[in-house]
């Protein structure tokens, strides 16, 4: 038994990893300042790109945690996490293939989960509310799955 509940453990781990990720992102703030000294920086595009990158990064962190909750082996967790993230990146390409385009149900089902087109909107300087909601709800759903997977593992071990 643990004095801390599983949701608190999962959220603590997510917040810890996210803090490290955000610290790495803040280190990249130097580059727009250097660019501003030598040229022009479009602040709106820069802010949108950072919002998109952070959103995509947080989703990848949540997916990595989900894959990690399925196994005790860190190498398997890393490999499956990377595979899941690469699958998300290529989901747009798969949904735009000729074979999938010929089946409207698959096209619409795959395009719902496609992350690259949503990220591309951010990188163009466009913040759409549905893209922001997609990333927030996706992170929440994946973290809920992590909580369920960890609770299930705890109960199976007895």
Short mmCIF file of the C-alpha atoms (twelve columns), coordinates in Angstrom:
data_MODEL
# 
_entry.id   MODEL 
# 
loop_
_atom_site.group_PDB 
_atom_site.id 
_atom_site.type_symbol 
_atom_site.label_atom_id 
_atom_site.label_alt_id 
_atom_site.label_comp_id 
_atom_site.label_asym_id 
_atom_site.label_seq_id 
_atom_site.Cartn_x 
_atom_site.Cartn_y 
_atom_site.Cartn_z 
_atom_site.pdbx_PDB_model_num 
ATOM 1   C CA . UNK A 1   0.000   0.000  0.000   1 
ATOM 2   C CA . UNK A 2   1.120   3.507  -0.781  1 
ATOM 3   C CA . UNK A 3   0.397   6.631  1.271   1 
ATOM 4   C CA . UNK A 4   -0.156  8.497  -2.001  1 
ATOM 5   C CA . UNK A 5   -2.920  7.606  -4.431  1 
ATOM 6   C CA . UNK A 6   -2.169  6.442  -7.962  1 
ATOM 7   C CA . UNK A 7   -3.580  9.599  -9.622  1 
ATOM 8   C CA . UNK A 8   -1.286  11.739 -7.458  1 
ATOM 9   C CA . UNK A 9   1.715   9.570  -8.368  1 
ATOM 10  C CA . UNK A 10  0.891   9.780  -12.087 1 
ATOM 11  C CA . UNK A 11  0.285   13.538 -11.996 1 
ATOM 12  C CA . UNK A 12  3.470   14.077 -9.982  1 
ATOM 13  C CA . UNK A 13  5.490   12.115 -12.515 1 
ATOM 14  C CA . UNK A 14  3.839   13.957 -15.411 1 
ATOM 15  C CA . UNK A 15  4.482   17.347 -13.826 1 
ATOM 16  C CA . UNK A 16  8.107   16.435 -13.068 1 
ATOM 17  C CA . UNK A 17  8.799   15.329 -16.632 1 
ATOM 18  C CA . UNK A 18  6.904   18.348 -17.982 1 
ATOM 19  C CA . UNK A 19  8.986   20.679 -15.833 1 
ATOM 20  C CA . UNK A 20  12.195  19.277 -17.280 1 
ATOM 21  C CA . UNK A 21  10.726  19.579 -20.785 1 
ATOM 22  C CA . UNK A 22  9.661   23.194 -20.193 1 
ATOM 23  C CA . UNK A 23  13.082  24.051 -18.782 1 
ATOM 24  C CA . UNK A 24  14.650  22.757 -21.986 1 
ATOM 25  C CA . UNK A 25  12.195  24.838 -24.009 1 
ATOM 26  C CA . UNK A 26  13.050  27.980 -22.050 1 
ATOM 27  C CA . UNK A 27  16.693  27.507 -22.977 1 
ATOM 28  C CA . UNK A 28  15.686  27.848 -26.619 1 
ATOM 29  C CA . UNK A 29  14.300  31.360 -25.975 1 
ATOM 30  C CA . UNK A 30  17.831  32.641 -26.600 1 
ATOM 31  C CA . UNK A 31  17.560  31.992 -30.332 1 
ATOM 32  C CA . UNK A 32  14.617  34.334 -31.055 1 
ATOM 33  C CA . UNK A 33  16.444  37.089 -29.184 1 
ATOM 34  C CA . UNK A 34  19.553  36.568 -31.304 1 
ATOM 35  C CA . UNK A 35  17.405  36.539 -34.432 1 
ATOM 36  C CA . UNK A 36  15.680  39.748 -33.310 1 
ATOM 37  C CA . UNK A 37  19.069  41.445 -33.027 1 
ATOM 38  C CA . UNK A 38  20.006  40.446 -36.569 1 
ATOM 39  C CA . UNK A 39  16.616  40.513 -38.269 1 
ATOM 40  C CA . UNK A 40  12.894  40.429 -37.717 1 
ATOM 41  C CA . UNK A 41  10.964  38.032 -35.516 1 
ATOM 42  C CA . UNK A 42  7.212   37.698 -35.919 1 
ATOM 43  C CA . UNK A 43  6.124   37.479 -32.304 1 
ATOM 44  C CA . UNK A 44  2.690   36.019 -33.031 1 
ATOM 45  C CA . UNK A 45  4.145   33.161 -35.074 1 
ATOM 46  C CA . UNK A 46  6.818   32.572 -32.452 1 
ATOM 47  C CA . UNK A 47  4.297   32.353 -29.609 1 
ATOM 48  C CA . UNK A 48  1.992   30.080 -31.620 1 
ATOM 49  C CA . UNK A 49  4.882   27.820 -32.547 1 
ATOM 50  C CA . UNK A 50  5.955   27.506 -28.928 1 
ATOM 51  C CA . UNK A 51  2.366   26.737 -27.864 1 
ATOM 52  C CA . UNK A 52  2.153   24.039 -30.530 1 
ATOM 53  C CA . UNK A 53  5.545   22.575 -29.684 1 
ATOM 54  C CA . UNK A 54  4.749   22.494 -25.976 1 
ATOM 55  C CA . UNK A 55  1.343   20.915 -26.634 1 
ATOM 56  C CA . UNK A 56  2.838   18.237 -28.859 1 
ATOM 57  C CA . UNK A 57  5.653   17.633 -26.376 1 
ATOM 58  C CA . UNK A 58  3.249   17.210 -23.454 1 
ATOM 59  C CA . UNK A 59  1.199   14.734 -25.487 1 
ATOM 60  C CA . UNK A 60  4.343   12.769 -26.298 1 
ATOM 61  C CA . UNK A 61  5.294   12.760 -22.611 1 
ATOM 62  C CA . UNK A 62  1.869   11.376 -21.712 1 
ATOM 63  C CA . UNK A 63  2.138   8.695  -24.410 1 
ATOM 64  C CA . UNK A 64  5.603   7.756  -23.171 1 
ATOM 65  C CA . UNK A 65  4.218   7.398  -19.659 1 
ATOM 66  C CA . UNK A 66  1.408   5.191  -20.990 1 
ATOM 67  C CA . UNK A 67  3.839   2.885  -22.741 1 
ATOM 68  C CA . UNK A 68  5.968   2.823  -19.606 1 
ATOM 69  C CA . UNK A 69  2.973   1.761  -17.517 1 
ATOM 70  C CA . UNK A 70  2.539   -1.382 -19.618 1 
ATOM 71  C CA . UNK A 71  5.942   -2.885 -18.796 1 
ATOM 72  C CA . UNK A 72  8.576   -3.037 -16.085 1 
ATOM 73  C CA . UNK A 73  11.439  -3.022 -18.598 1 
ATOM 74  C CA . UNK A 74  12.613  0.554  -19.349 1 
ATOM 75  C CA . UNK A 75  14.108  -0.418 -22.716 1 
ATOM 76  C CA . UNK A 76  10.837  -1.895 -23.926 1 
ATOM 77  C CA . UNK A 77  9.010   1.153  -22.591 1 
ATOM 78  C CA . UNK A 78  11.347  3.493  -24.494 1 
ATOM 79  C CA . UNK A 79  11.076  1.556  -27.751 1 
ATOM 80  C CA . UNK A 80  7.275   1.232  -27.620 1 
ATOM 81  C CA . UNK A 81  6.941   4.875  -26.587 1 
ATOM 82  C CA . UNK A 82  9.015   6.004  -29.545 1 
ATOM 83  C CA . UNK A 83  7.056   3.716  -31.863 1 
ATOM 84  C CA . UNK A 84  3.769   5.204  -30.632 1 
ATOM 85  C CA . UNK A 85  5.048   8.751  -31.114 1 
ATOM 86  C CA . UNK A 86  6.323   7.984  -34.607 1 
ATOM 87  C CA . UNK A 87  2.957   6.385  -35.397 1 
ATOM 88  C CA . UNK A 88  1.243   9.624  -34.328 1 
ATOM 89  C CA . UNK A 89  3.538   11.661 -36.555 1 
ATOM 90  C CA . UNK A 90  2.865   9.478  -39.590 1 
ATOM 91  C CA . UNK A 91  -0.861  9.117  -38.985 1 
ATOM 92  C CA . UNK A 92  -1.485  12.127 -41.242 1 
ATOM 93  C CA . UNK A 93  0.427   10.522 -44.107 1 
ATOM 94  C CA . UNK A 94  -1.445  7.262  -43.627 1 
ATOM 95  C CA . UNK A 95  -4.819  9.023  -43.619 1 
ATOM 96  C CA . UNK A 96  -3.906  10.826 -46.857 1 
ATOM 97  C CA . UNK A 97  -2.864  7.696  -48.739 1 
ATOM 98  C CA . UNK A 98  -4.921  6.664  -51.755 1 
ATOM 99  C CA . UNK A 99  -6.099  3.432  -50.175 1 
ATOM 100 C CA . UNK A 100 -7.405  5.173  -47.056 1 
ATOM 101 C CA . UNK A 101 -8.861  8.054  -49.080 1 
ATOM 102 C CA . UNK A 102 -11.041 5.565  -50.939 1 
ATOM 103 C CA . UNK A 103 -12.710 4.521  -47.672 1 
ATOM 104 C CA . UNK A 104 -14.345 7.640  -46.177 1 
ATOM 105 C CA . UNK A 105 -14.890 6.062  -42.753 1 
ATOM 106 C CA . UNK A 106 -11.191 5.259  -42.268 1 
ATOM 107 C CA . UNK A 107 -10.164 8.655  -43.620 1 
ATOM 108 C CA . UNK A 108 -12.354 10.529 -41.143 1 
ATOM 109 C CA . UNK A 109 -11.484 8.195  -38.253 1 
ATOM 110 C CA . UNK A 110 -7.737  8.555  -38.796 1 
ATOM 111 C CA . UNK A 111 -7.860  12.292 -39.403 1 
ATOM 112 C CA . UNK A 112 -9.535  12.776 -36.002 1 
ATOM 113 C CA . UNK A 113 -6.400  11.455 -34.279 1 
ATOM 114 C CA . UNK A 114 -3.876  13.068 -36.619 1 
ATOM 115 C CA . UNK A 115 -1.548  15.410 -34.738 1 
ATOM 116 C CA . UNK A 116 0.751   16.715 -37.462 1 
ATOM 117 C CA . UNK A 117 -1.831  18.884 -39.246 1 
ATOM 118 C CA . UNK A 118 -2.875  20.350 -35.907 1 
ATOM 119 C CA . UNK A 119 0.750   21.085 -35.056 1 
ATOM 120 C CA . UNK A 120 1.302   22.620 -38.509 1 
ATOM 121 C CA . UNK A 121 -1.476  25.120 -37.837 1 
ATOM 122 C CA . UNK A 122 0.382   26.295 -34.737 1 
ATOM 123 C CA . UNK A 123 3.648   26.570 -36.656 1 
ATOM 124 C CA . UNK A 124 1.928   28.783 -39.244 1 
ATOM 125 C CA . UNK A 125 0.908   31.167 -36.455 1 
ATOM 126 C CA . UNK A 126 -2.712  30.059 -36.269 1 
ATOM 127 C CA . UNK A 127 -4.238  29.024 -32.956 1 
ATOM 128 C CA . UNK A 128 -7.501  27.202 -33.480 1 
ATOM 129 C CA . UNK A 129 -9.545  26.411 -30.404 1 
ATOM 130 C CA . UNK A 130 -10.335 22.885 -31.604 1 
ATOM 131 C CA . UNK A 131 -6.606  22.115 -31.964 1 
ATOM 132 C CA . UNK A 132 -5.912  23.372 -28.458 1 
ATOM 133 C CA . UNK A 133 -8.837  21.364 -27.080 1 
ATOM 134 C CA . UNK A 134 -7.615  18.305 -28.983 1 
ATOM 135 C CA . UNK A 135 -4.198  18.421 -27.316 1 
ATOM 136 C CA . UNK A 136 -5.594  19.132 -23.841 1 
ATOM 137 C CA . UNK A 137 -8.178  16.345 -24.002 1 
ATOM 138 C CA . UNK A 138 -5.719  13.918 -25.575 1 
ATOM 139 C CA . UNK A 139 -3.267  14.528 -22.744 1 
ATOM 140 C CA . UNK A 140 -6.055  14.090 -20.169 1 
ATOM 141 C CA . UNK A 141 -7.323  10.867 -21.762 1 
ATOM 142 C CA . UNK A 142 -3.847  9.355  -22.037 1 
ATOM 143 C CA . UNK A 143 -3.079  10.266 -18.415 1 
ATOM 144 C CA . UNK A 144 -6.376  8.669  -17.368 1 
ATOM 145 C CA . UNK A 145 -5.270  5.499  -19.193 1 
ATOM 146 C CA . UNK A 146 -1.967  5.661  -17.323 1 
ATOM 147 C CA . UNK A 147 -3.849  5.846  -14.021 1 
ATOM 148 C CA . UNK A 148 -6.054  2.902  -15.026 1 
ATOM 149 C CA . UNK A 149 -3.072  0.832  -16.202 1 
ATOM 150 C CA . UNK A 150 -1.172  1.468  -12.974 1 
ATOM 151 C CA . UNK A 151 -4.222  0.708  -10.815 1 
ATOM 152 C CA . UNK A 152 -4.812  -2.502 -12.735 1 
ATOM 153 C CA . UNK A 153 -1.178  -3.516 -12.312 1 
ATOM 154 C CA . UNK A 154 -1.380  -2.815 -8.579  1 
ATOM 155 C CA . UNK A 155 -4.497  -4.964 -8.183  1 
ATOM 156 C CA . UNK A 156 -3.097  -7.817 -10.289 1 
ATOM 157 C CA . UNK A 157 -0.012  -8.034 -8.143  1 
ATOM 158 C CA . UNK A 158 -2.172  -8.428 -5.059  1 
# 
